[in-house]
Amino acid sequence: MLDAFKLKEFDLEPVLKSWKNPPRFLGNPKKDPSVDTWLDQVKEGCVERKIPKDYWHKVGQHFLGDKAKKRMEELKEVLRNLHGGNYRWDWKKFKTAMRNMGCASPLAPFTFLLLTSDRGHR
């Protein structure tokens, strides 16, 4: 029964190596396409190469440049901490993260806020 929830086996490495002119997202607003354009390019490339949707977020992460990858790693760490060490990525979550993590603006450190209620409970 649990096998239905497991990721289907797919060898992504040879597909990534053979991808000519892959869509790159460097984290540089002057050189990068818009996030949505880049995400569409990743999706189209995955469909064209018959990569299962369960792996699209891995493809996107693979084609991030150093600045964008660093930002993604920071976000992953935050999400792991928020979710008790477990956070499972999928294409929808990856798209949301890319649209909201601020790669289109200069990289600034994350700011964490501790919100408390009026009663002082945390």
N, C-alpha and C positions, 0 to 999 in steps of 0.2 A: 504494500500500500504506500509506503513512504517513497518508493522508487518514482512515483508519479511527480514528486516535488523536486527531484534531483535535476541538476543541469545536464542536458544532453551532451554527450562527448562530442567535441569538435576541435580539431587541431588548427588553431588560429595562426600559429607562428608561420607556416609556409605561405598562407594567404597574405599576411602582413608583409613578409619579405618580397613577395612578387608584385605587390601593389605599386604600380608606376604612378608617379606624381600624386601621392596621397594628399588629402586635405589636411593642412597643418594649421594649428591655432597656437600662435606663439605667445599670446598675452601682450601683444603690442598693438594698441588701437590704431596706429598709423599704418601698419602693414597687414593686419588681420581683416578678413571679411567680417560682416556682422555675425554674432553668435548664431542666430537662426539660419543664416546662409551656410555657415560651416556645419551646423548640425544636419542640415538637409543634404550637404555633400557627403557627410559620413554615412547617413542613412541610405542614400542612393548607391554609394559604393558597396555597402554591405548587402543590399538587395541584389545588385548586379553580380556579386561574388557568392551569392547564396549562403551568406553567413547567418546562422540562426539569430533571431532577435535577442535571445538571452545573452548574446556576446557583443551586441552593438556598443554597449557602454565601455567594454574593454577596448574595442577598436578606437573609440573616441579618446579614451585616456592614453592609448598608445601614441596617438598623433598630436598630443599636446607638446608644445615647446617648453623650454626650461621654466620660464616665468609662470606660465599657465599651469604647468605640472606642480610647481612649488605651491601655488595657490590651492590647487586641488588637494594636495597632500595635507595642507593646513585644514581645509574643510573636512577631509576624511577623519582627521584626528578629533576635531570638534564633534562630529557625528558619532564616532566610536564612543567618546566620553558621554555624550548625551544618552546613548542607547545601551549603556552597560557593556561596552566592548563589542557588541554585535550590531552591524548595520549592513544590510544586503542591498547592493546596487542593482538597478535595472535601468533600462533606457529612459523611462519616464523620470526617474529620480536624477539621472545624469543630466538630462536636458534642463530640468529645473535648477540644478546646481550651477550649470554653465551659465544660465540666464541671470542668475542672482549672485554669483560670487565676485563680481566686480572686475572681471578681466578686461572689460572695456575701459576701465578707468585706471589711473596709476595704482600700483599695488600698495595698499595700506594695510597695516596689521588689523586683524580682527579685534573688535571691541566686545567684551562680554559684559552683560548687565545682569545683576542679581535683582530680580523683581520680588518684592514682598507685598503682602496684602496690608490693608489698613490695620489689621489686628496684630501685625507683627509676626505672623506665621511665615515660615519659609518653605 
